Amino acid sequence: MEDVELEGYKIPKGSKIITNIWTAHHDPAIWGDPWMFRPDRFLDDNGELLPPEHTLRQSLVTFGTGKRVCVGENLAKSRIFLYLTTLIQKFDLHLPKGGTVPSDDPRAFLPGALLRPQDYMMRLTVR
């Protein structure tokens, strides 16, 4: 709507800004150890979810933020939760004999539309 200066950068009116969410989610200044899978970083000392205004919650923008937030965020989160809990309730997950777990380090993941771990096999047994 108007020319603006942000952290020394001049952004002219009418510019299109594209956010690099991947970089924001891997910023050591925010996350400390961004390459580690630690869901507990979103919990307080009592094991409760951090409040929405907490810096870490504000920095996780998987589904976007503000006016442009993904309208399917709640549906996606509920489907993922139901899918995984159903799978874990009904099956035990095992590696096949001699199988190995791929690295959980995202730097070793395969590139594409989405990062994904190396292919591996799992064996499921009914509980």
C-alpha positions as CSV (number, residue, x, y, z in Angstrom):
1,M,0.0,0.0,0.0
2,E,3.0,2.3,0.5
3,D,6.8,2.2,0.4
4,V,8.3,0.7,3.6
5,E,11.8,0.1,5.0
6,L,12.3,-3.2,6.9
7,E,15.6,-4.0,8.6
8,G,17.4,-1.8,6.1
9,Y,15.6,-3.1,3.1
10,K,13.5,-0.8,1.0
11,I,10.3,-2.4,-0.2
12,P,8.5,-0.4,-2.8
13,K,4.7,-0.1,-2.8
14,G,3.1,-2.9,-4.8
15,S,5.9,-5.4,-4.2
16,K,5.0,-9.1,-3.8
17,I,6.5,-10.7,-0.7
18,I,7.0,-14.4,-0.6
19,T,7.9,-15.9,2.8
20,N,10.4,-18.7,3.0
21,I,8.7,-20.8,5.7
22,W,11.4,-23.6,5.5
23,T,14.1,-21.1,6.5
24,A,11.9,-19.7,9.3
25,H,11.4,-23.2,10.6
26,H,15.1,-23.9,10.6
27,D,16.4,-20.7,12.3
28,P,18.7,-21.6,15.2
29,A,18.0,-18.2,16.7
30,I,14.4,-19.3,17.3
31,W,14.6,-23.1,17.6
32,G,18.0,-23.6,19.1
33,D,18.4,-27.1,17.5
34,P,16.1,-26.9,14.4
35,W,17.3,-30.2,13.0
36,M,16.1,-32.2,16.0
37,F,12.6,-33.5,16.2
38,R,11.5,-32.4,19.6
39,P,7.7,-31.9,19.9
40,D,8.2,-31.3,23.6
41,R,9.6,-27.8,22.8
42,F,5.9,-26.7,22.5
43,L,5.1,-27.8,26.1
44,D,5.6,-25.8,29.3
45,D,7.2,-27.2,32.6
46,N,3.8,-28.8,33.5
47,G,3.5,-30.6,30.1
48,E,0.8,-28.3,28.9
49,L,0.8,-26.8,25.4
50,L,2.4,-23.4,25.3
51,P,-0.1,-20.5,24.9
52,P,-0.7,-19.2,21.4
53,E,1.1,-15.9,22.1
54,H,4.4,-17.8,23.0
55,T,7.3,-17.0,20.7
56,L,7.7,-20.7,19.6
57,R,4.0,-21.1,18.8
58,Q,4.1,-17.8,16.9
59,S,7.1,-18.9,14.9
60,L,5.5,-22.2,13.7
61,V,3.7,-21.2,10.6
62,T,3.1,-24.5,8.9
63,F,-0.3,-23.5,7.7
64,G,0.4,-19.8,7.2
65,T,-0.8,-17.0,9.4
66,G,-3.2,-14.0,9.5
67,K,-5.6,-13.4,6.7
68,R,-3.9,-16.0,4.5
69,V,-4.0,-18.9,7.0
70,C,-4.9,-22.2,5.4
71,V,-8.7,-22.8,5.7
72,G,-8.1,-26.5,5.9
73,E,-5.7,-26.3,9.0
74,N,-8.2,-27.7,11.5
75,L,-9.4,-30.5,9.1
76,A,-5.8,-31.5,8.3
77,K,-4.7,-31.6,12.0
78,S,-7.8,-33.6,13.0
79,R,-7.4,-36.1,10.1
80,I,-3.7,-36.6,10.9
81,F,-4.5,-37.1,14.6
82,L,-7.3,-39.6,13.9
83,Y,-5.3,-41.5,11.3
84,L,-2.2,-41.9,13.5
85,T,-4.1,-42.7,16.7
86,T,-6.2,-45.4,14.9
87,L,-3.1,-46.9,13.4
88,I,-1.3,-47.0,16.8
89,Q,-4.4,-48.4,18.6
90,K,-4.9,-51.3,16.2
91,F,-1.3,-52.2,15.3
92,D,2.1,-52.7,16.7
93,L,4.8,-51.4,14.4
94,H,8.0,-53.3,13.9
95,L,11.0,-53.3,11.6
96,P,11.3,-56.4,9.4
97,K,14.1,-58.8,10.4
98,G,17.4,-57.1,9.5
99,G,15.6,-53.8,8.7
100,T,17.0,-50.5,9.6
101,V,15.4,-47.2,10.5
102,P,16.2,-44.3,8.2
103,S,17.9,-41.2,9.6
104,D,15.5,-38.8,11.3
105,D,17.8,-35.9,10.3
106,P,15.9,-33.8,7.8
107,R,19.2,-33.0,6.0
108,A,19.3,-36.6,4.9
109,F,15.7,-36.6,3.5
110,L,14.9,-36.9,-0.1
111,P,13.9,-33.6,-1.9
112,G,10.7,-33.1,-3.8
113,A,7.4,-31.3,-3.4
114,L,7.8,-32.5,0.3
115,L,10.9,-33.6,2.1
116,R,10.6,-37.3,3.0
117,P,12.9,-39.9,4.6
118,Q,14.7,-42.5,2.7
119,D,12.4,-45.5,1.8
120,Y,12.2,-48.2,4.4
121,M,10.0,-51.2,5.3
122,M,7.7,-51.6,8.3
123,R,5.9,-54.7,9.6
124,L,2.5,-54.2,11.3
125,T,0.9,-56.8,13.6
126,V,-2.6,-56.6,14.8
127,R,-2.9,-55.9,18.5
